[in-house]
């Protein structure tokens, strides 16, 4: 079964108490109730960068330019107990956007300190790769979920060599 190609974008800013990242509480669909990054599926004919710009606008009403995206790596999510959930994710960071993040039908955005991520409210895999990517590591990660589709069974990390496919 082919994994769905999806994207995530993490907006970063300097806050009063240090660097902050924008995450959002998922209100509908896959992962409802969890704190997640902003993003979604790559549609036919789109590049990952085009898709993430579209998704950011749809989910939090801010505009991000492709040239302001910083490719951070990839995360391959493998769900052995539910292979139809498998996802190949292209991850971006950005410190540039236009507009103020606002709540949509899908996401309730909130700023979090990078050194205080709400990992207990996120998918269990996030703590294995998100802090590394935010800190500047460019990695390719494979996360194998346990049979409960929540716990992490295995994490494999390698240096990410961007072939240009992220654009």
MDAnalysis code that builds the backbone (N, CA, C; Angstrom):
import MDAnalysis as mda
import numpy as np

u = mda.Universe.empty(501, n_residues=167, atom_resindex=np.repeat(np.arange(167), 3), trajectory=True)
u.add_TopologyAttr("name", ["N", "CA", "C"] * 167)
u.add_TopologyAttr("resid", np.arange(1, 168))
u.add_TopologyAttr("resname", ["UNK", "UNK", "UNK", "UNK", "UNK", "UNK", "UNK", "UNK", "UNK", "UNK", "UNK", "UNK", "UNK", "UNK", "UNK", "UNK", "UNK", "UNK", "UNK", "UNK", "UNK", "UNK", "UNK", "UNK", "UNK", "UNK", "UNK", "UNK", "UNK", "UNK", "UNK", "UNK", "UNK", "UNK", "UNK", "UNK", "UNK", "UNK", "UNK", "UNK", "UNK", "UNK", "UNK", "UNK", "UNK", "UNK", "UNK", "UNK", "UNK", "UNK", "UNK", "UNK", "UNK", "UNK", "UNK", "UNK", "UNK", "UNK", "UNK", "UNK", "UNK", "UNK", "UNK", "UNK", "UNK", "UNK", "UNK", "UNK", "UNK", "UNK", "UNK", "UNK", "UNK", "UNK", "UNK", "UNK", "UNK", "UNK", "UNK", "UNK", "UNK", "UNK", "UNK", "UNK", "UNK", "UNK", "UNK", "UNK", "UNK", "UNK", "UNK", "UNK", "UNK", "UNK", "UNK", "UNK", "UNK", "UNK", "UNK", "UNK", "UNK", "UNK", "UNK", "UNK", "UNK", "UNK", "UNK", "UNK", "UNK", "UNK", "UNK", "UNK", "UNK", "UNK", "UNK", "UNK", "UNK", "UNK", "UNK", "UNK", "UNK", "UNK", "UNK", "UNK", "UNK", "UNK", "UNK", "UNK", "UNK", "UNK", "UNK", "UNK", "UNK", "UNK", "UNK", "UNK", "UNK", "UNK", "UNK", "UNK", "UNK", "UNK", "UNK", "UNK", "UNK", "UNK", "UNK", "UNK", "UNK", "UNK", "UNK", "UNK", "UNK", "UNK", "UNK", "UNK", "UNK", "UNK", "UNK", "UNK", "UNK", "UNK", "UNK", "UNK", "UNK", "UNK", "UNK"])
u.atoms.positions = np.array([
    [0.849, -1.182, 0.000],
    [0.000, 0.000, 0.000],
    [0.890, 1.240, 0.000],
    [0.578, 2.197, -0.846],
    [1.358, 3.424, -0.945],
    [0.954, 4.403, 0.150],
    [1.968, 4.996, 0.773],
    [1.707, 5.978, 1.827],
    [1.194, 7.268, 1.211],
    [0.271, 7.924, 1.878],
    [-0.221, 9.229, 1.437],
    [0.901, 10.251, 1.626],
    [1.063, 11.152, 0.648],
    [2.070, 12.209, 0.778],
    [1.406, 13.409, 1.440],
    [1.953, 13.804, 2.575],
    [1.419, 14.929, 3.329],
    [2.549, 15.898, 3.665],
    [2.168, 17.057, 4.181],
    [3.136, 18.087, 4.538],
    [2.822, 18.632, 5.930],
    [3.839, 19.174, 6.553],
    [3.686, 19.908, 7.806],
    [4.540, 21.157, 7.731],
    [4.042, 22.239, 8.334],
    [4.795, 23.484, 8.400],
    [4.741, 23.998, 9.832],
    [5.913, 24.328, 10.351],
    [6.018, 24.861, 11.705],
    [6.475, 26.309, 11.632],
    [5.574, 27.238, 11.991],
    [5.903, 28.658, 12.046],
    [6.686, 28.913, 13.325],
    [7.778, 29.640, 13.205],
    [8.648, 29.934, 14.340],
    [8.768, 31.434, 14.533],
    [8.800, 31.862, 15.786],
    [8.995, 33.278, 16.093],
    [9.754, 33.409, 17.411],
    [10.339, 34.580, 17.612],
    [10.975, 34.886, 18.882],
    [9.921, 35.476, 19.797],
    [9.670, 34.811, 20.910],
    [8.711, 35.292, 21.898],
    [9.431, 35.930, 23.068],
    [8.695, 36.444, 24.016],
    [9.275, 37.086, 25.196],
    [10.145, 36.144, 26.011],
    [9.786, 34.851, 26.034],
    [10.508, 33.887, 26.849],
    [11.367, 32.940, 26.006],
    [11.623, 33.299, 24.746],
    [12.423, 32.434, 23.881],
    [11.684, 32.088, 22.605],
    [12.275, 31.170, 21.842],
    [11.695, 30.791, 20.555],
    [10.376, 30.049, 20.762],
    [9.405, 30.374, 19.894],
    [8.080, 29.759, 19.951],
    [7.740, 29.114, 18.612],
    [6.911, 28.082, 18.665],
    [6.433, 27.385, 17.483],
    [4.908, 27.378, 17.516],
    [4.305, 27.539, 16.342],
    [2.851, 27.498, 16.249],
    [2.407, 26.062, 16.002],
    [1.579, 25.571, 16.899],
    [0.942, 24.273, 16.764],
    [-0.556, 24.508, 16.855],
    [-1.349, 23.472, 16.638],
    [-2.781, 23.669, 16.743],
    [-3.484, 22.431, 17.252],
    [-4.567, 22.644, 17.983],
    [-5.396, 21.518, 18.424],
    [-6.298, 21.134, 17.262],
    [-6.205, 19.862, 16.875],
    [-6.979, 19.348, 15.745],
    [-8.437, 19.212, 16.160],
    [-9.335, 19.820, 15.398],
    [-10.747, 19.851, 15.750],
    [-11.578, 18.805, 15.014],
    [-11.079, 18.330, 13.857],
    [-11.828, 17.359, 13.059],
    [-10.860, 16.388, 12.404],
    [-11.382, 15.260, 11.959],
    [-10.603, 14.325, 11.159],
    [-9.538, 13.570, 11.932],
    [-8.549, 13.105, 11.201],
    [-7.470, 12.284, 11.744],
    [-6.737, 13.044, 12.849],
    [-6.664, 12.448, 14.029],
    [-5.951, 13.082, 15.137],
    [-6.765, 14.086, 15.929],
    [-8.082, 14.069, 15.807],
    [-8.935, 15.011, 16.545],
    [-8.558, 15.032, 18.025],
    [-8.394, 16.252, 18.550],
    [-8.072, 16.438, 19.953],
    [-6.585, 16.556, 20.237],
    [-5.754, 16.120, 19.309],
    [-4.309, 16.186, 19.510],
    [-3.779, 17.551, 19.088],
    [-2.632, 17.930, 19.679],
    [-1.914, 19.127, 19.251],
    [-0.982, 18.684, 18.131],
    [-1.081, 19.357, 16.988],
    [-0.384, 18.934, 15.766],
    [0.242, 20.141, 15.072],
    [1.059, 19.836, 14.067],
    [1.558, 20.871, 13.175],
    [0.496, 21.192, 12.140],
    [0.687, 22.283, 11.431],
    [-0.244, 22.703, 10.389],
    [0.183, 22.049, 9.080],
    [-0.764, 21.476, 8.368],
    [-0.426, 20.841, 7.093],
    [-1.534, 19.942, 6.626],
    [-1.205, 19.126, 5.628],
    [-2.204, 18.223, 5.081],
    [-1.717, 17.534, 3.829],
    [-2.640, 16.965, 3.106],
    [-2.327, 16.161, 1.926],
    [-1.827, 16.987, 0.745],
    [-0.903, 16.393, 0.012],
    [-0.448, 16.949, -1.257],
    [-1.451, 16.479, -2.310],
    [-2.038, 17.432, -3.020],
    [-3.030, 17.090, -4.040],
    [-2.347, 16.843, -5.381],
    [-3.041, 16.152, -6.274],
    [-2.500, 15.839, -7.598],
    [-2.041, 17.124, -8.286],
    [-0.839, 17.093, -8.844],
    [-0.295, 18.239, -9.567],
    [0.420, 19.260, -8.693],
    [0.387, 19.074, -7.375],
    [1.050, 19.999, -6.459],
    [2.420, 19.467, -6.060],
    [3.346, 20.386, -5.802],
    [4.571, 20.013, -5.113],
    [4.273, 20.040, -3.615],
    [5.163, 19.473, -2.829],
    [4.980, 19.508, -1.379],
    [4.961, 20.952, -0.884],
    [5.821, 21.793, -1.446],
    [5.874, 23.202, -1.030],
    [4.580, 23.933, -1.366],
    [4.043, 23.699, -2.553],
    [2.768, 24.321, -2.920],
    [1.664, 23.847, -1.988],
    [1.660, 22.556, -1.682],
    [0.629, 21.997, -0.815],
    [0.697, 22.598, 0.581],
    [1.897, 22.732, 1.137],
    [1.989, 23.246, 2.499],
    [1.568, 24.708, 2.561],
    [1.889, 25.484, 1.535],
    [1.444, 26.886, 1.508],
    [-0.080, 26.957, 1.465],
    [-0.696, 26.115, 0.650],
    [-2.161, 26.072, 0.559],
    [-2.760, 25.644, 1.888],
    [-2.225, 24.581, 2.473],
    [-2.766, 24.053, 3.733],
    [-2.639, 25.067, 4.869],
    [-1.511, 25.756, 4.964],
    [-1.330, 26.765, 6.010],
    [-2.405, 27.844, 5.871],
    [-2.664, 28.272, 4.643],
    [-3.683, 29.298, 4.419],
    [-5.076, 28.783, 4.789],
    [-5.390, 27.547, 4.381],
    [-6.707, 26.981, 4.670],
    [-6.936, 26.749, 6.170],
    [-5.870, 26.341, 6.874],
    [-6.039, 25.938, 8.272],
    [-5.874, 27.068, 9.282],
    [-5.007, 28.060, 9.003],
    [-4.789, 29.127, 9.994],
    [-4.820, 30.526, 9.377],
    [-5.159, 30.623, 8.083],
    [-5.427, 31.901, 7.420],
    [-4.218, 32.837, 7.344],
    [-3.021, 32.274, 7.273],
    [-1.840, 33.103, 7.010],
    [-1.261, 32.686, 5.665],
    [-0.510, 33.613, 5.078],
    [0.075, 33.370, 3.765],
    [1.576, 33.160, 3.914],
    [2.046, 32.030, 3.409],
    [3.473, 31.713, 3.396],
    [3.908, 31.585, 1.942],
    [5.015, 32.224, 1.603],
    [5.590, 32.119, 0.258],
    [6.505, 30.897, 0.201],
    [6.504, 30.215, -0.946],
    [7.366, 29.039, -1.107],
    [8.826, 29.353, -0.813],
    [9.284, 30.527, -1.253],
    [10.701, 30.871, -1.055],
    [11.059, 31.108, 0.408],
    [10.050, 31.253, 1.279],
    [10.303, 31.436, 2.714],
    [10.274, 30.121, 3.496],
    [10.008, 29.023, 2.803],
    [9.996, 27.714, 3.451],
    [11.418, 27.197, 3.628],
    [11.686, 26.617, 4.768],
    [12.977, 25.978, 5.043],
    [12.720, 24.478, 5.124],
    [13.156, 23.718, 4.103],
    [12.964, 22.268, 4.180],
    [13.709, 21.708, 5.388],
    [13.004, 20.952, 6.222],
    [13.584, 20.447, 7.463],
    [13.831, 18.944, 7.450],
    [13.159, 18.229, 6.567],
    [13.336, 16.788, 6.502],
    [12.040, 16.080, 6.178],
    [12.042, 14.788, 6.439],
    [10.873, 13.962, 6.148],
    [10.605, 13.037, 7.333],
    [9.341, 12.683, 7.478],
    [8.943, 11.682, 8.460],
    [8.031, 10.685, 7.752],
    [8.442, 9.443, 7.783],
    [7.669, 8.365, 7.192],
    [6.944, 7.654, 8.339],
    [5.633, 7.806, 8.405],
    [4.827, 7.194, 9.456],
    [4.308, 5.849, 8.966],
    [4.637, 4.786, 9.700],
    [4.229, 3.437, 9.325],
    [3.305, 2.895, 10.419],
    [2.101, 2.519, 10.005],
    [1.091, 1.965, 10.901],
    [0.876, 0.493, 10.515],
    [1.681, -0.438, 11.063],
    [1.536, -1.848, 10.669],
    [0.136, -2.407, 10.883],
    [-0.555, -1.948, 11.916],
    [-1.900, -2.457, 12.203],
    [-2.962, -1.789, 11.340],
    [-2.621, -0.706, 10.671],
    [-3.587, 0.024, 9.853],
    [-2.834, 0.702, 8.698],
    [-2.330, -0.095, 7.736],
    [-1.476, 0.453, 6.676],
    [-2.119, 1.568, 5.838],
    [-3.440, 1.621, 5.837],
    [-4.096, 2.705, 5.082],
    [-3.827, 4.071, 5.717],
    [-3.317, 4.102, 6.937],
    [-2.950, 5.348, 7.608],
    [-1.507, 5.769, 7.324],
    [-0.713, 4.936, 6.653],
    [0.681, 5.275, 6.392],
    [0.784, 6.626, 5.690],
    [1.773, 7.419, 6.124],
    [1.969, 8.761, 5.556],
    [3.451, 9.037, 5.368],
    [3.778, 9.636, 4.239],
    [5.126, 10.151, 4.006],
    [5.016, 11.669, 4.084],
    [5.702, 12.268, 5.045],
    [5.523, 13.672, 5.373],
    [6.764, 14.489, 5.045],
    [6.579, 15.564, 4.301],
    [7.644, 16.532, 4.059],
    [7.433, 17.674, 5.047],
    [8.481, 17.988, 5.808],
    [8.383, 18.955, 6.902],
    [9.128, 20.238, 6.541],
    [8.474, 21.362, 6.821],
    [9.061, 22.683, 6.586],
    [8.997, 23.508, 7.863],
    [9.917, 24.461, 7.938],
    [9.897, 25.502, 8.956],
    [9.803, 26.833, 8.225],
    [9.323, 27.852, 8.907],
    [9.375, 29.205, 8.352],
    [9.303, 30.219, 9.480],
    [9.977, 31.314, 9.268],
    [9.910, 32.442, 10.184],
    [9.255, 33.642, 9.522],
    [8.734, 33.439, 8.309],
    [8.142, 34.527, 7.524],
    [6.736, 34.144, 7.071],
    [5.781, 35.025, 7.317],
    [4.414, 34.833, 6.839],
    [3.703, 36.170, 6.907],
    [2.547, 36.230, 6.274],
    [1.717, 37.428, 6.285],
    [0.388, 37.077, 6.935],
    [-0.046, 37.912, 7.869],
    [-1.313, 37.695, 8.549],
    [-1.104, 37.137, 9.952],
    [-2.183, 37.100, 10.699],
    [-2.173, 36.566, 12.063],
    [-2.863, 35.205, 12.069],
    [-2.229, 34.182, 12.629],
    [-2.887, 32.872, 12.698],
    [-4.241, 32.975, 13.401],
    [-5.233, 32.340, 12.793],
    [-6.590, 32.363, 13.337],
    [-7.190, 30.966, 13.254],
    [-8.156, 30.717, 14.126],
    [-8.809, 29.417, 14.194],
    [-9.683, 29.176, 12.969],
    [-9.646, 27.927, 12.503],
    [-10.504, 27.496, 11.402],
    [-11.393, 26.359, 11.900],
    [-12.181, 25.780, 11.005],
    [-13.009, 24.637, 11.375],
    [-12.158, 23.428, 11.748],
    [-10.885, 23.432, 11.293],
    [-10.023, 22.262, 11.475],
    [-8.998, 22.392, 12.598],
    [-8.476, 23.602, 12.810],
    [-7.352, 23.806, 13.735],
    [-7.593, 25.019, 14.640],
    [-7.250, 24.864, 15.917],
    [-7.231, 25.993, 16.858],
    [-5.753, 26.262, 17.174],
    [-5.145, 27.279, 16.514],
    [-3.709, 27.494, 16.669],
    [-3.333, 28.115, 18.011],
    [-2.121, 27.773, 18.453],
    [-1.588, 28.334, 19.691],
    [-0.072, 28.297, 19.630],
    [0.555, 29.340, 20.169],
    [2.011, 29.404, 20.254],
    [2.493, 28.661, 21.486],
    [3.570, 27.891, 21.323],
    [4.202, 27.156, 22.414],
    [5.693, 27.450, 22.411],
    [6.259, 27.502, 23.596],
    [7.710, 27.638, 23.687],
    [8.355, 26.369, 23.141],
    [9.386, 26.551, 22.340],
    [10.079, 25.408, 21.749],
    [10.644, 24.500, 22.843],
    [11.094, 25.094, 23.940],
    [11.644, 24.280, 25.024],
    [10.565, 23.760, 25.973],
    [9.296, 23.911, 25.591],
    [8.191, 23.418, 26.407],
    [7.073, 22.869, 25.548],
    [7.420, 22.056, 24.560],
    [6.406, 21.492, 23.672],
    [5.413, 20.638, 24.466],
    [4.136, 20.692, 24.107],
    [3.110, 19.928, 24.837],
    [3.067, 18.464, 24.384],
    [4.196, 17.757, 24.524],
    [4.307, 16.410, 23.967],
    [3.245, 15.450, 24.509],
    [2.773, 15.684, 25.714],
    [1.750, 14.799, 26.274],
    [0.404, 14.958, 25.559],
    [0.242, 16.019, 24.778],
    [-0.998, 16.257, 24.035],
    [-0.826, 15.992, 22.535],
    [0.392, 15.594, 22.145],
    [0.712, 15.374, 20.739],
    [0.770, 13.878, 20.448],
    [0.893, 13.532, 19.155],
    [1.183, 12.151, 18.800],
    [2.489, 11.782, 19.497],
    [2.602, 10.541, 19.940],
    [3.755, 10.086, 20.721],
    [5.075, 10.200, 19.967],
    [5.030, 10.245, 18.655],
    [6.265, 10.314, 17.871],
    [6.909, 11.689, 17.863],
    [6.138, 12.748, 18.107],
    [6.623, 14.124, 17.909],
    [7.896, 14.422, 18.683],
    [7.995, 13.938, 19.896],
    [9.177, 14.236, 20.703],
    [10.438, 13.600, 20.144],
    [10.291, 12.620, 19.241],
    [11.442, 11.931, 18.658],
    [12.068, 12.683, 17.485],
    [11.350, 13.634, 16.896],
    [11.899, 14.313, 15.723],
    [11.657, 15.819, 15.696],
    [10.557, 16.310, 16.236],
    [10.238, 17.736, 16.109],
    [11.281, 18.645, 16.758],
    [11.716, 18.401, 17.997],
    [12.742, 19.292, 18.570],
    [14.034, 19.317, 17.747],
    [14.414, 18.171, 17.204],
    [15.631, 18.110, 16.387],
    [15.497, 18.962, 15.130],
    [14.363, 18.850, 14.442],
    [14.164, 19.636, 13.218],
    [14.111, 21.126, 13.531],
    [13.417, 21.500, 14.594],
    [13.326, 22.915, 14.957],
    [14.715, 23.475, 15.279],
    [15.565, 22.643, 15.888],
    [16.899, 23.111, 16.271],
    [17.873, 23.153, 15.107],
    [17.427, 22.764, 13.915],
    [18.270, 22.893, 12.733],
    [18.792, 21.594, 12.162],
    [18.525, 20.474, 12.813],
    [18.943, 19.201, 12.227],
    [18.054, 18.901, 11.029],
    [18.665, 18.413, 9.960],
    [17.926, 18.013, 8.769],
    [17.971, 16.500, 8.717],
    [16.825, 15.873, 9.037],
    [16.795, 14.427, 9.206],
    [15.654, 13.777, 8.437],
    [15.883, 12.514, 8.105],
    [14.853, 11.645, 7.533],
    [14.517, 10.646, 8.627],
    [13.262, 10.605, 9.010],
    [12.832, 9.790, 10.139],
    [11.809, 8.771, 9.663],
    [11.933, 7.559, 10.174],
    [10.885, 6.564, 9.989],
    [10.350, 6.244, 11.378],
    [9.049, 6.428, 11.550],
    [8.382, 6.128, 12.816],
    [7.458, 4.942, 12.561],
    [7.695, 3.861, 13.291],
    [6.821, 2.692, 13.213],
    [5.966, 2.715, 14.470],
    [4.656, 2.806, 14.275],
    [3.731, 2.836, 15.399],
    [3.433, 1.418, 15.869],
    [3.108, 1.303, 17.143],
    [2.733, 0.007, 17.726],
    [1.328, -0.368, 17.257],
    [0.904, -1.564, 17.621],
    [-0.399, -2.056, 17.170],
    [-1.577, -1.271, 17.718],
    [-1.352, -0.438, 18.760],
    [-2.443, 0.412, 19.255],
    [-2.609, 1.670, 18.397],
    [-1.742, 1.845, 17.381],
    [-1.758, 3.004, 16.469],
    [-1.528, 4.326, 17.182],
    [-0.991, 4.285, 18.381],
    [-0.709, 5.486, 19.177],
    [0.735, 5.499, 19.674],
    [1.162, 4.396, 20.277],
    [2.510, 4.294, 20.845],
    [3.540, 4.112, 19.741],
    [4.761, 4.523, 20.044],
    [5.860, 4.372, 19.100],
    [6.553, 3.041, 19.366],
    [6.661, 2.196, 18.326],
    [7.364, 0.919, 18.441],
    [8.843, 1.093, 18.106],
    [9.131, 1.860, 17.043],
    [10.509, 2.062, 16.589],
    [10.639, 3.439, 15.963],
    [11.850, 4.001, 16.074],
    [12.183, 5.248, 15.384],
    [13.561, 5.070, 14.766],
    [13.652, 5.346, 13.475],
    [14.926, 5.274, 12.760],
    [15.199, 6.660, 12.187],
    [16.386, 7.178, 12.447],
    [16.736, 8.524, 12.000],
    [18.027, 8.480, 11.198],
    [18.050, 9.217, 10.105],
    [19.248, 9.342, 9.283],
    [19.377, 10.793, 8.838],
    [20.564, 11.155, 8.408],
    [20.751, 12.489, 7.847],
    [19.873, 12.607, 6.612],
    [19.233, 13.745, 6.461],
    [18.345, 13.958, 5.313],
    [19.121, 14.657, 4.221],
    [19.114, 14.058, 3.059],
    [19.768, 14.642, 1.898],
    [18.676, 15.118, 0.957],
    [18.391, 16.419, 0.984],
    [17.319, 16.990, 0.179],
    [17.682, 16.890, -1.293],
    [16.925, 16.110, -2.008],
    [17.175, 15.931, -3.443],
    [16.490, 17.015, -4.265],
    [15.915, 17.999, -3.597],
    [15.150, 19.014, -4.296],
    [13.673, 18.658, -4.365],
    [13.332, 17.438, -3.964],
    [11.944, 16.991, -4.011],
    [11.050, 17.742, -3.043],
    [11.648, 18.387, -2.052],
    [10.848, 19.123, -1.074],
    [10.241, 20.375, -1.661],
    [10.750, 20.839, -2.730],
    [10.220, 22.054, -3.367],
    [9.133, 21.717, -4.283],
])
